[in-house]
């Protein structure tokens, strides 16, 4: 890498996002750890020499202010990882429109707002890497969170469509679709019970970790991945085999 890149990782105060932030920092990038949980973001940023910023990706004004602050402080953004996401557990019989919108406001609207705010910086610079964190639930059709699965399908569709519009400017966009991963959020939710079903279906008999996901993201965010765009890389220990 000829120069230090500026990378933004949303939802990076814990879990997969924190793992991605650590991986990108280890590769020499300046990482902006963005999360609603500022204390958690500051902890991760302190560990990796990054910068913590409080951010609600579903708030259009907040995203605009965030982008302006990046321009003022760094003058550039080279990498965007759209990781911020809500992971619910709601059976279809209980799913309301309010709950549907709550998930979409972060998982899809937030992805759009962040990409809209930062992509133009990349196209003007002639270089950029955007990576969306999707989910293998889109391939598996996992029950009890139809709105989440729909949002991740939307994320993959967005990647496929936008790639053809921004590639001419040297900007790539891809998705990484993790499987069930041992994170703080999963361990504290009903999804933790899913490991009993997932592990026998995987090629590896252990739980996936954020450190298993982060290298795939870092590769797609690297200069070496410049000929890869519009793709979804499933990183789930062989659980789904497409």
C-alpha positions as CSV (number, residue, x, y, z in Angstrom):
1,X,0.0,0.0,0.0
2,X,1.5,3.3,-1.1
3,X,-0.2,5.4,1.5
4,X,-2.4,5.1,4.5
5,X,-6.1,4.7,3.7
6,X,-8.9,6.2,5.7
7,X,-11.5,3.5,6.6
8,X,-14.9,3.9,8.1
9,X,-16.5,1.0,9.9
10,X,-20.1,1.5,11.1
11,X,-21.4,-0.5,14.1
12,X,-17.8,-1.1,15.2
13,X,-18.1,-0.9,19.0
14,X,-18.4,-4.6,19.3
15,X,-18.8,-7.9,17.5
16,X,-18.0,-8.3,13.8
17,X,-17.6,-4.6,13.4
18,X,-15.0,-4.4,16.0
19,X,-13.2,-7.3,14.5
20,X,-13.2,-5.6,11.1
21,X,-11.9,-2.4,12.6
22,X,-9.0,-4.3,14.3
23,X,-8.1,-6.1,11.0
24,X,-8.1,-2.9,9.0
25,X,-6.0,-1.1,11.5
26,X,-3.5,-4.0,11.6
27,X,-3.1,-3.6,7.8
28,X,-2.1,0.0,8.3
29,X,-5.4,1.9,7.7
30,X,-6.6,4.8,9.8
31,X,-9.9,3.5,11.1
32,X,-12.9,5.6,12.1
33,X,-14.9,3.5,14.6
34,X,-18.5,4.7,14.2
35,X,-21.3,3.5,16.5
36,X,-24.2,4.8,18.5
37,X,-22.3,3.3,21.5
38,X,-19.6,5.9,21.8
39,X,-18.0,4.4,24.9
40,X,-17.7,1.1,23.1
41,X,-16.3,2.8,20.0
42,X,-13.8,4.7,22.1
43,X,-12.6,1.5,23.6
44,X,-12.0,-0.2,20.3
45,X,-10.5,3.0,18.8
46,X,-8.1,3.2,21.7
47,X,-6.9,-0.3,21.2
48,X,-6.2,0.2,17.5
49,X,-5.1,3.8,17.3
50,X,-8.3,4.8,15.5
51,X,-10.8,7.5,15.9
52,X,-14.2,7.0,17.6
53,X,-17.3,8.8,16.4
54,X,-20.9,8.6,17.7
55,X,-23.2,7.9,14.8
56,X,-26.8,6.9,14.1
57,X,-26.7,5.7,10.5
58,X,-30.4,5.9,10.2
59,X,-30.4,9.7,10.9
60,X,-29.8,11.6,7.6
61,X,-28.7,14.8,9.3
62,X,-26.3,12.9,11.6
63,X,-24.8,11.1,8.6
64,X,-24.3,14.3,6.7
65,X,-22.6,15.9,9.7
66,X,-20.4,12.9,10.0
67,X,-19.3,13.0,6.4
68,X,-18.5,16.7,6.7
69,X,-16.4,16.1,9.8
70,X,-14.4,13.4,7.9
71,X,-13.7,15.9,5.1
72,X,-12.6,18.5,7.5
73,X,-10.4,16.1,9.5
74,X,-9.0,13.8,6.9
75,X,-9.9,15.2,3.5
76,X,-10.8,11.8,2.2
77,X,-12.5,8.4,2.7
78,X,-11.1,5.4,0.9
79,X,-12.9,2.5,2.6
80,X,-16.5,2.2,3.8
81,X,-17.7,-0.9,5.6
82,X,-21.5,-0.8,6.1
83,X,-21.7,-3.1,9.1
84,X,-24.2,-1.3,11.4
85,X,-27.2,-3.6,11.8
86,X,-30.1,-4.6,14.0
87,X,-30.5,-8.3,14.4
88,X,-34.0,-9.0,15.8
89,X,-35.8,-12.2,16.7
90,X,-39.5,-11.8,15.8
91,X,-41.8,-14.5,14.5
92,X,-43.9,-13.6,11.5
93,X,-47.1,-13.7,13.6
94,X,-45.7,-10.9,15.8
95,X,-44.1,-8.8,13.1
96,X,-45.6,-5.3,12.9
97,X,-45.0,-2.6,10.4
98,X,-43.3,-0.5,13.1
99,X,-40.9,-3.3,13.8
100,X,-40.3,-3.8,10.0
101,X,-39.5,-0.1,9.7
102,X,-37.2,-0.1,12.7
103,X,-35.0,-2.8,11.1
104,X,-35.1,-1.3,7.6
105,X,-34.2,2.2,9.0
106,X,-30.8,0.9,10.1
107,X,-30.1,-2.1,7.9
108,X,-31.1,-0.6,4.6
109,X,-31.7,3.2,5.1
110,X,-28.4,3.4,7.0
111,X,-26.5,1.6,4.3
112,X,-27.9,3.9,1.7
113,X,-27.3,7.1,3.7
114,X,-23.7,6.2,4.4
115,X,-23.0,5.1,0.8
116,X,-24.7,8.2,-0.6
117,X,-22.7,10.5,1.7
118,X,-19.3,9.0,1.1
119,X,-19.3,7.4,-2.3
120,X,-19.0,10.7,-4.1
121,X,-15.7,11.4,-2.3
122,X,-14.4,8.1,-3.6
123,X,-15.6,8.7,-7.2
124,X,-14.0,12.1,-7.3
125,X,-10.7,10.7,-5.9
126,X,-10.8,7.9,-8.5
127,X,-10.5,5.2,-5.8
128,X,-12.7,3.5,-3.2
129,X,-13.8,0.3,-1.6
130,X,-17.3,-0.3,-0.2
131,X,-18.1,-3.5,1.6
132,X,-21.6,-4.3,2.9
133,X,-22.0,-6.8,5.7
134,X,-24.9,-9.0,4.6
135,X,-25.8,-12.4,6.0
136,X,-26.0,-16.0,5.0
137,X,-29.6,-16.0,6.3
138,X,-30.5,-14.6,2.9
139,X,-29.3,-17.8,1.3
140,X,-30.7,-20.0,4.1
141,X,-34.1,-18.3,4.5
142,X,-33.7,-18.4,8.3
143,X,-37.1,-18.1,10.1
144,X,-38.1,-15.7,13.0
145,X,-36.7,-12.5,11.4
146,X,-38.2,-12.1,8.0
147,X,-37.5,-8.4,8.0
148,X,-33.9,-8.9,8.8
149,X,-33.5,-11.4,6.0
150,X,-35.3,-9.1,3.6
151,X,-32.9,-6.2,4.6
152,X,-29.9,-8.3,3.9
153,X,-31.3,-9.4,0.6
154,X,-31.7,-5.7,-0.2
155,X,-28.1,-5.1,0.7
156,X,-26.9,-7.7,-1.7
157,X,-29.2,-6.3,-4.5
158,X,-27.8,-2.8,-3.8
159,X,-24.2,-4.1,-4.3
160,X,-25.1,-5.8,-7.6
161,X,-26.8,-2.7,-9.0
162,X,-24.4,0.0,-7.8
163,X,-21.3,-1.8,-9.0
164,X,-22.1,-1.1,-12.6
165,X,-22.5,2.6,-11.9
166,X,-19.4,3.4,-9.9
167,X,-16.8,1.0,-11.3
168,X,-15.8,3.4,-14.0
169,X,-14.5,5.7,-11.3
170,X,-12.3,3.1,-9.7
171,X,-14.7,2.3,-6.9
172,X,-15.7,-1.2,-6.0
173,X,-18.6,-2.4,-3.9
174,X,-19.1,-6.0,-2.6
175,X,-20.8,-7.8,0.2
176,X,-19.6,-10.3,2.8
177,X,-22.3,-12.6,4.2
178,X,-21.3,-14.1,7.5
179,X,-23.0,-17.1,9.1
180,X,-24.0,-17.3,12.8
181,X,-21.1,-15.7,14.6
182,X,-20.2,-15.7,18.3
183,X,-20.6,-12.0,19.3
184,X,-21.8,-10.2,22.3
185,X,-25.1,-9.6,20.6
186,X,-25.7,-13.2,19.6
187,X,-24.8,-14.6,22.9
188,X,-27.3,-12.3,24.6
189,X,-30.1,-13.2,22.2
190,X,-32.3,-16.2,21.3
191,X,-30.0,-16.6,18.2
192,X,-27.4,-18.2,20.6
193,X,-29.6,-21.3,20.6
194,X,-29.1,-21.6,16.9
195,X,-25.5,-22.9,17.2
196,X,-26.9,-26.3,18.0
197,X,-28.5,-26.4,14.5
198,X,-25.7,-24.6,12.6
199,X,-22.6,-26.4,13.8
200,X,-23.6,-29.8,12.4
201,X,-24.3,-28.2,9.0
202,X,-21.0,-26.4,8.8
203,X,-17.8,-27.9,7.4
204,X,-16.0,-27.0,10.7
205,X,-17.2,-28.1,14.1
206,X,-16.8,-24.8,15.9
207,X,-18.4,-21.5,16.3
208,X,-17.5,-18.7,13.9
209,X,-15.8,-15.7,15.4
210,X,-15.5,-12.1,14.3
211,X,-11.8,-12.8,13.5
212,X,-13.0,-15.3,10.9
213,X,-15.0,-12.7,9.1
214,X,-12.7,-9.7,9.2
215,X,-10.0,-11.0,6.8
216,X,-12.5,-11.5,4.0
217,X,-13.7,-7.9,4.5
218,X,-10.1,-6.6,4.6
219,X,-9.3,-8.3,1.3
220,X,-12.3,-6.8,-0.5
221,X,-11.3,-3.5,1.0
222,X,-7.7,-3.8,-0.3
223,X,-6.0,-2.6,-3.4
224,X,-5.6,-6.2,-4.5
225,X,-9.3,-6.6,-4.9
226,X,-9.6,-4.0,-7.6
227,X,-11.0,-6.4,-10.2
228,X,-13.8,-7.7,-7.9
229,X,-17.0,-5.9,-7.7
230,X,-20.7,-6.6,-7.4
231,X,-20.0,-9.8,-5.6
232,X,-21.2,-11.5,-2.4
233,X,-18.7,-13.6,-0.5
234,X,-20.3,-16.0,1.9
235,X,-18.1,-16.6,5.0
236,X,-19.9,-19.1,7.2
237,X,-17.7,-22.1,7.6
238,X,-19.4,-24.0,4.8
239,X,-22.9,-23.8,6.3
240,X,-24.4,-22.7,3.1
241,X,-22.7,-23.9,-0.1
242,X,-23.9,-21.9,-3.1
